Amino acid sequence: MTSRYSFLPGALAVAGAVALGAAGCATVAPPTVQMTVAKASVEAANAAGAQSYAPTELRLANDKLANAQKAMADKEYTTALHFAEQAQTDAQLAVGKTQTAKARQAADAAQVDARVVHEDLERKALRTGTGGTQ
C-alpha cells in the first residue's frame, strides 16, 4: 500500500533542483558605474602628481584597475566590482598622500621664507642701531 505522500521526497528533490538552478542563473549586473569611477579616480591621482608623491599607491590602483578590466572582459562582474572598488580606494589614498606632501612642502617653504624675512629685519635693526627683536 502506498501513502498518498509517497511522491513528496521526489517532489522536494525536483523543487530543490529547480531552486538551485534558478539561483545559479541569477546574473550580477556589470559594475559599469564603479568601473568609470575607479578609472576617473586613477586619472585624478595621475593628474595630482601621485607618481612623484605616492608611487606605490598609484601602482596598486593601476594594477587593481587592470584586474577589474580583465574581470569585466571575462564577465566576472563580482570580481570586477571588488577590484574597481579597491582601485578607487588606492587612487584616493594616492591623491590624499600627494596633497599632504605638497602642503608640507608649501609649509616648509613658507617657514624658510619667514625665517629669512626675520633675519633680514634683525640685520637691518642692528645696522640702524635700534636693537634686535627679543
C-alpha positions in Angstrom: 0.0 0.0 0.0 1.4 3.4 -0.9 0.9 6.5 1.0 -0.6 9.4 -0.7 2.5 11.4 0.3 5.0 9.0 -1.3 5.6 11.4 -4.1 6.8 14.1 -1.6 10.5 13.3 -1.4 10.8 13.2 -5.2 8.8 16.4 -5.5 11.0 18.1 -2.9 14.2 17.0 -4.7 12.9 18.4 -8.0 11.8 21.6 -6.3 15.3 22.0 -4.7 17.0 21.3 -8.0 14.9 24.0 -9.7 15.6 26.5 -7.0 19.3 25.8 -7.2 19.2 26.1 -10.9 17.4 29.4 -10.8 19.9 30.7 -8.2 22.7 29.7 -10.5 21.2 31.6 -13.4 20.9 34.8 -11.4 23.3 37.3 -13.0 25.1 40.1 -11.4 24.9 43.3 -13.4 28.2 44.6 -14.8 29.6 47.3 -12.5 30.0 49.9 -15.3 29.4 52.9 -13.0 32.0 51.7 -10.5 34.5 51.0 -13.3 34.0 54.5 -14.5 34.5 56.0 -11.0 37.6 53.8 -10.5 39.1 54.9 -13.8 38.4 58.6 -13.0 40.0 58.2 -9.6 43.1 56.8 -11.1 43.3 59.5 -13.7 42.8 62.1 -10.9 45.7 60.6 -8.9 47.9 60.8 -12.0 46.8 64.5 -12.6 47.6 65.3 -8.9 51.1 64.1 -9.3 50.9 60.9 -7.4 53.6 59.3 -9.4 56.0 61.6 -7.6 54.5 61.6 -4.1 52.6 58.3 -3.8 54.0 55.9 -6.4 53.2 52.7 -4.5 49.6 53.6 -4.0 49.3 54.7 -7.6 50.8 51.5 -8.9 48.4 49.4 -6.8 45.5 51.5 -8.1 46.6 50.9 -11.7 47.1 47.2 -11.1 43.7 46.8 -9.5 42.1 48.7 -12.3 43.7 46.5 -14.8 42.5 43.4 -12.9 39.0 44.9 -12.8 39.1 45.5 -16.6 40.2 41.9 -17.2 37.4 40.6 -14.9 34.9 42.7 -16.8 36.1 41.2 -20.1 35.7 37.8 -18.6 32.2 38.6 -17.4 33.3 38.1 -13.8 31.3 41.0 -12.5 31.6 40.4 -8.8 35.4 40.2 -9.1 35.4 43.3 -11.3 33.4 45.2 -8.7 35.8 44.2 -6.0 38.9 45.3 -7.9 37.2 48.5 -9.1 36.4 49.5 -5.5 39.9 48.7 -4.4 41.4 50.7 -7.3 39.3 53.7 -6.4 40.3 53.5 -2.7 44.0 53.2 -3.6 43.7 56.1 -6.0 42.0 58.2 -3.4 44.8 57.4 -0.9 47.4 58.3 -3.5 45.7 61.7 -4.0 45.5 62.3 -0.3 49.2 61.5 0.2 50.1 63.7 -2.7 48.1 66.6 -1.3 49.6 66.1 2.1 53.1 66.1 0.7 52.5 69.2 -1.4 51.0 71.0 1.6 54.0 70.0 3.8 56.4 71.3 1.1 54.5 74.6 0.9 54.5 75.0 4.7 58.2 74.2 4.8 58.9 76.8 2.1 56.8 79.4 3.9 58.7 78.7 7.1 62.0 79.2 5.4 60.7 82.5 3.8 59.5 83.7 7.2 62.9 82.9 8.8 64.7 84.8 6.0 62.5 87.9 6.5 63.0 87.7 10.3 66.8 87.5 9.9 66.7 90.3 7.4 64.8 92.5 9.8 67.2 91.7 12.6 70.2 92.7 10.4 68.6 96.0 9.4 67.8 96.7 13.1 71.4 96.1 14.1 72.7 98.3 11.3 70.4 101.2 12.3 71.2 100.7 16.0 67.5 100.2 17.0 68.2 96.8 18.5 67.1 93.4 17.6 63.9 91.6 18.3 63.6 89.9 21.6 
